[in-house]
Amino acid sequence: MNKEESSQIVNSEENSEADNENNEKCQHEEEIQKLKDTVLRTLAESENLRKRLEKEKEEAIKYSKVSFAKDLLPVIDNFERVTENASLVKGKIENDEKLKALFEGVLLCEKELISVFKKHGVSKIETKESDKFDPEYHLAMNEIENPNLDPGSIVNVFQTGYMYNERLLRPAMVSVTKKTATTDKN
């Protein structure tokens, strides 16, 4: 073997070792890149989990009073019934100081309950006759023919609906108009 062949073999071996080192270096860099990617993804997932849990905690706190508020709705309904039906005995209330004081106490209790509801995010769903029926806020109890109103209009409100913050506590129970025979012909 001459010098030239021998140096080619040495160069070839050196190149082979250099190639092996480059290959190993590339493999290590790929592994490092994969590990960095995994770490970044894990950090992003944990951050997303933290945010989601924080949001769920806030909602749990915000809506923790829902069942309590629902339990108080019949109380406010009864106060409304008393004040609505007071007109039936208005003369007796005005002439009797004790009844008048009792009725004023009932009105004050109703007013205070409404104030507490507002303070804690409970609000009435304002529903009037002739409003358009909205299934998100209204529950149709029956349909009534009324040629003076468009079909789907509210004719009567049986029970007031309530919201708790942005959530529906109870839909308003209403009567709605339906298509009449004359409406169908038009």
MOLIN-V720065 format. One record per helix or strand of 2 or more residues. SS is the DSSP state (2 for helix, 1 for strand). FROM is the first residue (numbers start at 1). LEN is the number of residues. If there is no record, write none. Layout:
ss & from & len
SS & FROM & LEN
SS & FROM & LEN
This chain:
ss & from & len
2 & 3 & 60
2 & 66 & 30
2 & 97 & 23
1 & 122 & 4
1 & 138 & 8
1 & 153 & 7
1 & 161 & 4
1 & 167 & 4
1 & 172 & 7
2 & 181 & 5
